[in-house]
Structures are given as C-alpha cells and as structure tokens.
Amino acid sequence: MKVFRVSRKGYGGYDTYDSFVCVAENEIQARCMHPKKMIKFDLDRDEWVSTNNNNKFNYATNTWVNSINDVEVEEIDLSKMDVILSSFNAG
C-alpha cells in the first residue's frame, strides 16, 4: 500500500473539500476515493456512488469534483521526514 495526497484542480468554493490524504494500492484507486469515505467513483458507471448500496450520489460532485480527471494525485515519499497534512483555521 502507498500513501497519496489527492487535491482538486482549482478552487471549489465554500463548503467543499480541497484535498485529502489516503492509503491505496495505486494512483487510480486514490483518484476514485472521495474525502467522504462512504462515496467512491465507479469507473464502469462513470459516476460517484455510495459504497453502502451502489446508488448514485447526486451531491458528491457539489462537495468534491465531477470527474477523477479533475484531481491531482501525488504519492508521498515515506522515506523522508515531511509534513503530510496541515490544517489551519483562520479567524
């Protein structure tokens, strides 16, 4: 298994995810993940679906991306010291 940082291309606006860190076997699996764990991208159906019952998730693209091509995936090198995730709350 490998560790990946998945980021949306461009600004998504308020109340949206911009990135997440995940563990997957390869880049394609990482692309198909959604920051909300109960949703995944079904390559055969070309849409986001619930992992619980395989139903289409209409709101998934409102909070993440429309397509797995709308993300950048970076494999994280675990052989060196580095910050993987940082969260800052302004205000």
Wavefront OBJ file of the C-alpha trace (Angstrom):
o trace
v 0.000 0.000 0.000
v 1.076 3.578 -0.696
v 0.173 6.979 0.732
v -1.229 9.650 -1.624
v -2.289 13.282 -1.393
v -5.289 13.921 -3.646
v -6.134 17.574 -4.457
v -8.804 19.164 -6.599
v -7.614 21.248 -9.531
v -8.686 24.828 -8.906
v -10.783 26.447 -6.216
v -14.052 24.711 -5.358
v -15.694 27.477 -3.344
v -17.159 27.440 0.141
v -18.317 24.216 1.800
v -16.215 21.978 -0.444
v -13.288 19.647 0.076
v -9.960 20.728 -1.430
v -7.770 17.710 -0.654
v -7.251 14.589 1.415
v -4.544 12.041 2.247
v -5.302 8.361 1.665
v -3.780 4.895 1.525
v -4.290 2.964 -1.723
v -2.568 0.360 -3.877
v -2.101 2.735 -6.813
v -2.906 6.176 -8.235
v -6.162 5.073 -9.899
v -7.543 3.759 -6.611
v -6.563 7.036 -4.930
v -8.339 9.046 -7.680
v -11.513 7.015 -7.171
v -11.685 7.839 -3.463
v -13.853 10.646 -2.119
v -12.955 12.627 1.015
v -16.258 11.420 2.456
v -15.369 7.760 2.940
v -18.803 6.352 2.054
v -18.553 7.503 -1.580
v -16.354 6.174 -4.404
v -16.038 6.741 -8.132
v -17.342 3.780 -10.157
v -15.223 3.599 -13.326
v -17.743 1.352 -15.119
v -20.661 3.715 -14.452
v -18.515 6.891 -14.698
v -20.154 8.410 -11.614
v -19.853 8.773 -7.863
v -21.742 6.090 -5.936
v -22.410 5.137 -2.333
v -20.172 2.352 -1.071
v -23.108 1.115 1.051
v -25.640 0.360 -1.678
v -24.038 1.389 -5.007
v -26.625 4.136 -5.552
v -25.642 7.307 -7.362
v -24.685 10.182 -5.068
v -26.007 13.402 -6.596
v -24.415 15.691 -4.019
v -20.952 14.134 -4.251
v -19.888 16.483 -7.037
v -21.203 19.509 -5.140
v -18.602 18.943 -2.420
v -15.725 17.383 -4.371
v -15.173 17.045 -8.147
v -17.206 15.887 -11.140
v -14.588 13.535 -12.549
v -11.458 11.771 -11.369
v -9.631 13.775 -14.061
v -10.309 16.916 -12.003
v -7.785 15.929 -9.323
v -4.027 15.837 -8.937
v -2.522 12.820 -7.192
v 0.874 12.869 -5.518
v 2.480 9.803 -4.000
v 4.046 10.682 -0.661
v 7.612 9.514 -0.159
v 7.691 7.896 3.277
v 11.474 7.518 3.219
v 11.999 11.142 4.225
v 10.699 13.352 7.007
v 7.938 15.640 5.764
v 4.635 17.218 6.782
v 1.823 15.219 5.190
v -1.159 17.228 6.370
v -1.550 20.630 7.957
v -4.804 22.302 8.981
v -5.138 25.998 9.858
v -8.345 27.732 10.945
v -8.191 31.480 10.364
v -10.242 33.925 12.368
l 1 2 3 4 5 6 7 8 9 10 11 12 13 14 15 16 17 18 19 20 21 22 23 24 25 26 27 28 29 30 31 32 33 34 35 36 37 38 39 40 41 42 43 44 45 46 47 48 49 50 51 52 53 54 55 56 57 58 59 60 61 62 63 64 65 66 67 68 69 70 71 72 73 74 75 76 77 78 79 80 81 82 83 84 85 86 87 88 89 90 91
